[in-house]
Amino acid sequence: MTEVGSGLGSSTVAANGWRQCLYCQGRIFKVPNDFLKHIRECHCTKEGGSFVCRYGYNGVCSSLPLEGVSDKDYEDHVLKHHAFTMFSKGSSGVISKAQTQGREEKWGVFSSTQNVAAVLNDPRRGMKRDFFTRTWGESFVEIKEIPPHVALPQVTAKHVESYVRRLRRRQKLLSRLASVQASKAQDNSQRSFLSPSSRVSDQLPQEGIPNIFLSSTFNLEDPETFFSVFTHVSSSGVCVKNAKILQEKLFHYLETVEMDMSRQISRKSSAFFDTMTYLNAQMEQLKLNHAAVSALRDGISVLRQEAVLEPVKILALPRRRNNISETCKKLEVMSAVREVQSTIQVMLARQEFTAALDLISTTQDLLHTELNTIRCLKHLSSELSEHEKLIDKMVSADFIKYITEDLNRPLEDTQPFLEEDQLIAVVFGVLRLQKFDFLDNLREEIYTAIKATVKQSVVEAVSEVEVDQEIASVADQARVLSIGAWLSLLSTVTSRLNTVIARVKGITEVMVQTVEAGAGRTQPVTEGVQAASLVTMSSSDGDPMLGEVACGKVLGGLREILCQACDYAHDRCAKLLHARSRDHGLDKMTASEFLALSRIIEDFVADTESVCGRKSTSFRMGLQGQATRFVSRFHEEREARLKLNLSSERWRAVPAPPDLQHLLDHISATDTLVSPPASQQGKESIEASSTTPTSTTLANTTASTTTATLSNGVVEQNHSASGSTGSGNGSVINGSSSSSGGGVVVNGEEYIVVGVCVVVVRLIVEYSECASTLRLAAHQLLTRLTDLLRRFNSDTCRLLVEAGAVALGLKTITTRNLALAWRSLQLLLTLLPRLNTHFSVLLRPAVVTKNIEQVTREYREHCEAIEAKIVGVMSDTLERQFATWEARSPVPSPAFNGILKAVSKLHEAVSGVLPPQQMYKLFEKITSVLKDKLKVHLVRLNVSSVGPKSWVVTSELTFYFNHLESLGLGGLVSQEEFTSGLWPAR
């Protein structure tokens, strides 16, 4: 019976399989056609003319996964595999358990290729349920070898054998216990079934009553229930049997139930009467409780009257006393407020602006808080506001009046202030009013005072000169003055402006201390009236007048006003300078006058910078354009002087002037390029006299000096073949002056120089001093000075090394001329490091070093060129002598005699000019050249180290080295060292 019922139930489920979509939740269908339509619309794709079924997991049909079929085949596929898939082929409606589970299963994380269980069991095997693994096998799933964990031990079956044995024993024990308990339970159930209890039997229905009448879901509206009860009625509503028998059965069932109910009521009647008895007892108890509660409420009422209401009346008495006291205080405040106006008048008469404003503020607060309900005082607030406006006007007027009187008082007055206490009182009043426009008033008054000071100074200076006062401005009026008078006027103006700025600084310092005191900051207070005023006025109220933000704003404004005052003073002076410079009004100034102007401006700039801490630039920038023209004129004069001296230079040694030696000694002692104090007085006279050619003047002292123009004992005028030293523009020969002038000593070394070198040394000092005074043009002066030094270097090279001096009237260029130029350049090289140090203080050191290093490098290259020129002259002489030399007697030969004479003449030419060490190096190079020439001619004459000719060569060299020792040049190189490597290889 059970199996039949199970089969029928399964058949019902199978018949209704199309009623629900397995992959769309909530989709229920009434007929199979709706289900087929849903699959075609939601689980089918059309590719070309073919239909692909998507009814399955992840949109893949397990029966038709990829192939596309026609419309009719698709309909057959859906009917066969999806609509009625729950029936097995050949079955009579019995559904397999595997099919039912497969259809009811939803997609989830466990439907993946490998789930957690598969991974734990064997990660290398996939789930066969998947289409790919079912079609292509398990090899489709990627096999991944899982390496053993490095931190976990390898667990084998041996590790859990003991545990498994214990579990087996426990399983056997539990199975025996379970079987024993099951047998006991079965016995008990049989006993209870055979002998039921009276309580249970009472509750069971009587025999013969169908279970359908006792069901909790009994409902005749249900067709199945109705037809089950009324069996004589068919499904079409027609009575097929007689209903009398059914009616008798139903009456019998009703009587049976009523008898059971009466039996139950008679059995439970004792319990009903017991309940009624308990109810009467509860009612009696409730009456007693009600009486107790009423008595308690009466007692609480009495307690409230005696212990609560009466004490509350006592507590109200202190509050009444406080109200009366506050009323008396308010009357006293009203009495004091009535006297406020008279008190304010007295304070204003004493200039106690801060106290008056504090009193007004306090009274206003009282009127708006404590006395706001007093109608008789409603007009007092507006009256106090009028008083406050009046104090504002008074404070502003007193402030402007004090600043005007203080700044415009006579300049001879040395007092720093007029009345400090008045200024402090006014400033405190302004701060108390929170009116910060007083800074603008202060600025305007300072500008007016500076402008009036400049105008008064100009009027006093031009009072004796006729000037059209109506047309010309103040700056234009000053143009009628001479250069000297104008410089005096400018000095007076700057001096008076310094006085005005000093007064401005004093005023701002007092105001700064006042502001800091008003802000509650701790600051040092000076003694006297100012200290007393600050203490009195700042202590009028415990709270600060200004906040930190407002205090910082006011202090910054005062500092800015001081800086603006200095800038405005510079602007007014710059207008005087600009008016004077129109129409080239400053071009006629001498160097001393221009330097005086620069000194006035620099001093004024330094004075104002020390006052405000910021350098004003307008006055200084007005000088910069003039400084450019002055530097150009200054450089043109010195360049012309140098050019004139170079054109007339005879390149002879001159006696150094004593002032030059004094100047160089001062430079060496102080390491600065500044003239000594003694020579400052005569500087202008030296400058004027130096415009004439120095070398021309000094040449008069050596007019009788004769220049040896001999080479190899032959006078140059004879133009002998052996004495010719043909050069491009002139000839350079060995020679010397018969007399020489005294040189200058620098750092213990003597320098024999030419006249133009003296001029260049003085020019270097003049440029350096001008740059120190005129710092604006320091860079221009450095550039012009380096150009001048390079010009001197290039002209010296052109005149001597390239023989350009022959075209200017010099007959010949001797080695002495070259040696003098060499030493002159070396003297200037000693001054270049000091020149670098001097300008590095005025300009950026990197710029100065770059220019000076370039000049130094050119000078050194020129010195090397002069040395190479002297060596080249001797090389030409040696070549001419060796050209006629034959290695045979007599010894010494005429050629070596000529070489010895040339060496003697060179030594005579440079011995008084070059220092010994430098002369040794020169002759060492000449000896090296002699060795190279001799080696070449030995090869020409086929002379070897063995033979009679070698003796002749050795004898010639012996005479040469003996001659060098006679000249004091022994020890340059020994004869053995000289002959090593001399002889040609055999």
Protein Blocks (a to p, Z undefined) as FASTA:
>chain_A
ZZmmmmmmmmmmmmmmmmpcfkbghiacfbfklmmmmmmmmmcccehjaccdfbdehhia
fklmmbccdfklmmmmmmmmmmmmmbcghiahiacfklmmmmmpccdfklmmbdfklmmm
ommbccfkbmklmmnojklpccddddddfkbccddfklmmmmmmmmmmmmmmmmmmmmmm
mmmmmmmmmmmmmmccfklmmmpccehiafklmpckbcfklmklmmmmmmmbcfkopafb
dfklmmmmmmmmmmmmmmmmmmmmmmmmmmmmmmmmmmmmmmmmmmmmmmmmmmmmmmmm
mmmmmmmmmmmmmmmmmmmmmmmmmmmmmmmmmmmmmmmmmmmmmmmmnopaklmmmmmm
mmmmmmmmmmmmpmklmmmmmmmmmmmmmmmmmmmmmmmmmmmmmmmgcfklmbfbfblm
lmmmmmmmmmmnopaklmmmmmmmmmmmmmmmmmmmmmmmmmmpccdfklpcfklmmmmp
cfklmmmmmmmmmmmmmmmmmmmmmmmmmmmmmmmmmnopacdddehjklmmmmmmmmmp
fbdfbdfklmmmmmmmmmmmmmmmmmmmmmmmmmmmmmmmgghlmmmpcfklmmmmmmmm
mmmmmmmmmmnopacfklmmmmmmmmmmmmmmmmmmmmmmmmmmmmmpgoiacdddfklm
mmmmmmmmnopacddfklmmmmmmmmmmmmpcfklmmmmmmmmpccdfbeehiafklopa
klpccdfklccdddddfbdcddddeehiacdddfklmmmmmmmmmmmmmmmmmmmlmmmm
mmmmmmmmmmmmmmmmmmmmnopmmmnopabacfklmmmmmmmmmmmmmmmmmmmmmmmm
mmcfklmmmmmmmmmmmmmmmmmmmmmmmmmmmmmmmmmmmmmpccddddddfklmmmmm
mmmmmmmmmmmmmcfklmmmmmmmmmmmmmmmmmmmmmmnopafbdjklmmmmmmmmmmm
mmmmmnopghkacfklmmgokaccZZ
